[in-house]
Amino acid sequence: MLVDWIQSQSSFEPRDPQSGDQFKPTQCPEKKWQICTYGDWGSKCPSGCRMQGLIKTENQQNDNRIQELQRMLDMYSTAFRNTYITVTEAVNRIRQTLSSMGGLGDTYYQLVDYLNSRLTILQNKTKDQNLRLKRLKNNILEQFKVVLRLEVDIDIKTQSCKGSCATAVVYEVNKESNAQMEKLLQSMTGIKLDRIVDVKPIHKLKMNLMKKSKKGTSFKFDIDHEYPRFWEDVHTSFKVRKIEDYIGKDCNDIIQKHAFGDEDGLFKIKPTGSAGVVTVYCDQSTGLGGWVLVQQRMDGSVHFNRSWAEYKQGFGSIDDQGHGDIWLGNEVLHLLTQKESIFRVELEDWSGNEVFAEYTVTVGSESDSYRLNIADYGGNAGDALISGISLDSEHTSHASMKFSTYDRDNDKWEENCAEFYGGGWWYNSCQSANLNGIYYNGGLYDPRNNMPYEIENGVVWVPFKGGDYSLKVVRVKTRSKASS
């Protein structure tokens, strides 16, 4: 070991200080050295100065190795802390988002499956990074142990040398520093992320993080400044598997698998049970996205007093920016809501005030006249579809009503509500809401001027603005409900 190495660096004859290759007499004032008599050395024992130089060189190399290990340790510690803080910031941001949506009722928590899928991707990425950091830590520990063994070996050999080398140099192993470094390396295993707890049915999303060490508690990290691409990476974490021109079953499927599915726009879908592909407008920016636009009225450019066949197939048009008047079609609506779905109504008056209502729905097939099965109101627009007008809920609630048009009367009134109120809808006897009525500019209108029926046939949502106020913008959207 060290003896053989030193012998290889020395000549086979005893040498005085002047015989060293790199040491001058001024560095070692001794003039004459005794021959070592220790058995392992014999007549080949190097001079004290030579021994001192060799040990000094080896010490310098060991110091350099320790400094390099310290640098790698700092890099590892910083990387691990940044990963921890990044995930913490992500969880806090998600908590804030869910908290801000708390006033919207429990319906948003029904989207938790979608949120969990994104968190799973983030967890997997963090797990991969942790595995890499763990391998790096093990490598550093192994190298550190090698350095410790070398230091101990040098110390033993130095103490065992008798003769001139015994007084040439005093080598001390910095045990305190080594112990601190080893303790710091071992402590890194105590920093870890706890798993996300998912208990169904979910009313609150529970996310727990293990408490950091005291050293890391005061560490500040501005995620938007230090890692500006973080939220973009989280939002587009599926892109390695996303496909351009992907045809999904709904907009929730689009946002997960289409290359550009996280943007609002027109996409092709093929709902379960559909014979063909349908082009729909996907709203991916409201809440958690995944909304299919079913109906929209913006400027009255499309009249909605249509036949049963037209309401079944859909009519109107919309561009990639979301502008236009449209009814997607009852058949597509039925296919999209075969399982419980969220039915979102967005309303805007002529003063710019915006409100919304959300429900849980399924829409029946054509054989059941596209019956509206609806429950669980939430929002701030007022419950027009289930409760109807409070003084006459029995005749104005739209829950469980069949769809009617002027040529297919399925309402409960002795007359045809669709013919009187100017558009197809789920009429009772007749309405507390009708988003497919006549589009009147300006808001308030006088029903007495509506010939020949003198009736409140505007685009109305009675709990919001009453029956004699025709709304400026209305939208109906739907998306799949998270499985319970």
Protein Blocks (a to p, Z undefined) as FASTA:
>chain_A
ZZmmmmmmpcfbdcdfklpmkbcfklmmcfbdcddfbfklmmmlccfklmmmmmmmmmmm
mmmmmmmmmmmmmmmmmmmmmmmmmmmmmmmmmmmmmmmmmmnojklmmmmmmmmmmmmm
mmmmmmmmmmmmmmmmmmmmmmmmmmmmmmmmmmmmmmmpgcjklmmpccdddfklmmmm
mmmmmmmmmpccdddddddddfbdcdddddddfklmmpccdfklmmmmlmmmmmmmmmmm
gcehiacfbfklmmmmgmklmpgcddddddehiabdcdddddfkgojghiacfbdcfkop
accbdcfklmmnogcjddfkopacddfbjklmmmmmmpacddddddddfkopacdddddd
ddddfkloopacdehiadjeopaklnmpmklmmlmccghiacddfklccbfbfbdfklmn
opacddfblbfcdfkbccdehiiacfklmcfklpafbccdfklnojkbccfbdcdddddd
ddZZ
